[in-house]
Amino acid sequence: MHAMPAFDALLPPPARVAALWGEQALLAAEASAVIGMRLWMLALSDPRAARESSRMVSEKVEALGEAWWAIATMQATALLGGRQTSADRQAARVVRLYRRKVRANLRRLAS
């Protein structure tokens, strides 16, 4: 019978967790700014509002697909005997992916 590793051995280093929390906080702040800009656009009947609403939905579907693919690729690599990626690193990759998309929206909407 195999011995279970200590619970602490399963946890990522605190620095990685803290960095992930920081990235998630930045994602939340940036996404909030994008939401606010889009709401103002809709409220003011900006001529770009309909196009922006459509773009918003298609971008969300695309980003979800990219996030799913990133995680699936990491999982498949591990299943095939390749490098295993810890859950916190998988989460960090998805957060980076979403932040890149949100920052692009923020730049585009701010111009």
C-alpha positions in Angstrom: 0.0 0.0 0.0 1.3 3.5 -0.9 1.6 6.1 1.7 -0.3 9.3 1.1 1.9 12.4 0.8 1.5 15.0 3.5 -1.2 17.6 2.7 1.4 20.4 2.6 3.3 18.5 -0.1 0.3 18.9 -2.4 0.1 22.7 -2.0 1.9 25.0 -4.3 4.5 27.4 -2.9 2.9 30.4 -1.2 4.6 32.8 -3.6 2.8 31.1 -6.6 -0.5 31.3 -4.9 0.0 35.0 -4.0 1.0 35.8 -7.5 -2.1 34.0 -8.9 -4.3 35.9 -6.4 -2.7 39.2 -7.6 -3.3 38.3 -11.3 -6.9 37.4 -10.5 -7.4 40.7 -8.8 -6.0 42.6 -11.8 -8.3 40.5 -14.1 -11.3 41.5 -12.0 -10.4 45.2 -12.0 -9.7 45.3 -15.7 -12.8 43.3 -16.6 -14.9 45.7 -14.4 -13.5 48.7 -16.4 -14.4 47.0 -19.7 -17.9 46.2 -18.4 -18.3 49.8 -17.3 -17.2 51.2 -20.7 -19.6 48.8 -22.5 -22.5 49.8 -20.3 -21.8 53.5 -20.9 -21.7 52.8 -24.6 -25.1 51.1 -24.4 -26.6 53.7 -22.1 -25.6 56.5 -24.4 -26.9 54.7 -27.5 -23.5 54.9 -29.1 -23.7 53.7 -32.7 -21.0 51.1 -31.9 -23.1 49.5 -29.1 -24.8 46.8 -31.2 -21.5 45.8 -32.8 -19.8 45.8 -29.4 -22.5 43.6 -27.9 -22.2 41.1 -30.6 -18.4 41.2 -30.4 -18.5 40.7 -26.6 -20.5 37.4 -26.9 -18.3 36.0 -29.7 -15.1 36.9 -27.7 -16.4 35.2 -24.6 -17.1 32.0 -26.6 -13.7 32.2 -28.2 -11.9 32.8 -24.9 -13.7 29.9 -23.3 -12.6 27.7 -26.1 -9.0 28.8 -25.8 -9.0 28.3 -22.0 -10.5 24.8 -22.4 -7.9 24.0 -25.1 -5.0 25.2 -22.9 -6.2 23.0 -19.9 -6.9 20.1 -22.2 -3.5 20.3 -23.7 -1.8 20.4 -20.3 -3.9 17.4 -19.1 -3.2 15.4 -22.3 0.5 16.0 -22.0 0.5 14.7 -18.5 -1.6 11.7 -19.4 0.8 10.8 -22.2 3.7 10.8 -19.8 4.9 14.3 -20.4 5.4 17.1 -17.9 2.6 17.4 -15.3 1.3 20.9 -14.7 0.1 21.8 -11.2 -3.4 23.1 -10.8 -2.2 26.6 -9.8 -0.1 26.8 -12.9 -3.0 25.7 -15.1 -5.1 28.4 -13.4 -2.4 31.0 -13.9 -2.2 30.2 -17.6 -6.0 30.6 -18.0 -5.9 33.9 -16.0 -3.1 35.2 -18.3 -5.1 34.2 -21.4 -8.2 36.1 -20.1 -6.2 39.1 -19.0 -4.6 39.4 -22.4 -8.1 39.5 -24.0 -9.5 41.9 -21.4 -6.5 44.3 -21.8 -7.0 44.3 -25.5 -10.7 45.3 -25.0 -9.7 47.9 -22.6 -7.2 49.5 -25.0 -9.7 49.3 -27.9 -12.6 50.8 -25.9 -10.5 53.6 -24.4 -9.4 54.9 -27.8 
